[in-house]
Amino acid sequence: MKIFIYNDELAHKNKNQNGEDYSASYIPVMLKNLGFTAEKISEKDIVDGKLSGNDVIFTASDVLSDKCADEIAKAAEKGCTVIAFATEGKIFPNLSQPQAPLGKYEIAGYFYFNDETPLPLTDKFFVAEGYEGQSDGFIKAKNGEKYASALRLGENIYYFTFDLPVSLKTLGDGKPTDKATQVFHMGRVPDACILEYEYDYSIAYADVYMEYITNVLTKAGMPRIFQLEPNGGKAAELVIYLGGDDDASDTNIDLVASDVMYERGLPYHMNLMPCGLEGGFVLTKEQFDAIRERGHDFAIHYDFTKFPYTLEGHKTQTQMYEQTFGVKSVCPVNHCVIQHGTTHDRWRMQIECGAIADNNRIQTKLDYSDINAFNIIGYAFGSAFPRFVADDAEHGNAELPFCEVYATYYEPRIHNDEPWEFEKVEGYLNEAKEKARTSQLFIHPHYISNIWMDSKPALKALDHATAYIKEKGWNVVYCTPDHLAYWWHDRAKCSFENVTENGFTVKNPSGRDFTVVLPLGVSNISTSACLSHIEEREISGKKVKLLTLKGDAVTVKYTK
């Protein structure tokens, strides 16, 4: 039993040469973020009979030859699960376009899983001509017309009439940010958002799409690595990461901020900004080391209001940081989250400077009256979880060794002890627990140190969050963006082998404990692990079985 991704190398090359993203190149990234193991499959492999009735195959906006389509149809008749995104071929409906393409960075309409939650899609979509069968959703066009999508072409064939991978990549990457806006004199990461301003930014739309895909794969018998790091030998119920930028403000601010978090038993991450073009930071090496011994982390806070937004500007500041503190910066943030150009440019420059992630992606809706608006929650780029990424068409849509760690709750506050203030914090945490999310409380050190300004509103929100979690008795991992980035990379190194209806082997080179989400309907579970814990839990309204394991190669067996 394997998950395959149909890959046409010639089509990939041709699309990239035309400046277009090759949809199938993003599917491995999507599945990696979900914790599944997948591999590419070519037309030749399919025609030669490599696809079996127990497998899953993804196809994107490719054109299948008749021979290839026939072999996929034969495998589907034997039970193979097919998930297709606007693929052309004799086994799929004929497609037409009800409206002209609107452009890569335009919202073409909204998809609904037969409920009231609108999920954006970009550029264009199609209509399945003459289709009157079952569907799991529909597209609502800008003119209000509705068209069936997520078609069910039989028991185990799922067909989307739009290119979901490209939509999610485009929405997640965003548009280039080359110009000043009405709130800042330079382009910024939030400016890349292509959602319509009236959209409900509290919807983590990419996660909703991916929950559907996850459910299909789990139903097909595929295990995956759970998204949350175990805690105490069990699967965590939520992960909270804490951090903020020091803006080169004041030595005492950084020291007191660390004290405040340490006294509460919390980790904390500070992004340190150079004091000027000659370098220097508000902390000395000795102060830096003492704070790190507490379990707190640091990274560079790139200042592109003073340094050029170029690779050289990145390297200069990175060298200042490394020469001062003797360690690498792995999960940085840009001052004022400045970005000039494309997201892909930013990733490549940061990777060249040693980063494995960044925390630049503030997801809240822009307040055009106040660049420093606080107490805001959002998922503008679609997800609560870290996201591995793929490069642009010019660079072959290559998968990059980098993930974005999202900022979803920016500067929580409780000012006046109003019920809604407490309910806002609680609501964010309740949803995180319900959906087993990674969630950030992004708080700058100067707002909790009580030196430049009153720290009570920020600390009251922080203390209420931790007290609420404790009251609920949730199994929580508190960590830093660095810690989460390392975990996300280590999780992605895990892989499944020898998957059958009765079990699998999971390889785990990281040495960490990890949790597996088991396929639907399994029982009589046994493992070769020296430590394991199994539990059933409800996540997003569905019962799942979670198996937490220790070991570098663990065999799991069960019956269905």
Secondary structure, 3 states (H helix, E strand, C coil): CCEEEECCHHHHHHHHHCCCCCHHHCHHHHHHHHCCCCEEECHHHHHCCCCCCCCEEEECCCECCHHHHHHHHHHHHCCCEEEEECCECCCCCCEECCCCCCCCCCEEEEEECCCCCCEEEECCCCEECCCCCCEEEEEEECCCCEEEEEEECCCCEEEECCCHHHHHHHHHHCCCECCCECCECCCEHHHHCCCCCCCCCCCCHHHHHHHHHHHHHHHCCCCEECCCCEECCEECCEEEEEEEECCCCCHHHHHHHHHHHHHCCCCCEEEECCCCCCCCCCCCHHHHHHHHCCCCEEEEEECCCCCCCCHHHHHHHHHHHHHHHCCCCCCCEEHHHECCECHHHHHHHHHHCCCCEECCCECCCCCCCCCCCCCEECCCCCCCCCEEEECCHHHCCCEEEEEECCECEECCCCCCCCHHHHHHHHHHHHHHHHCCCEEEEECCHHHCCCCCCCCHHHHHHHHHHHHHHHHHCCCEEEECHHHHHHHHHHHHHCEEEEEECCEEEEECCCCCCEEEECCCCCEEEEECCCEEEEEEEEECCEEEEEEEEECCEEEEEEEC
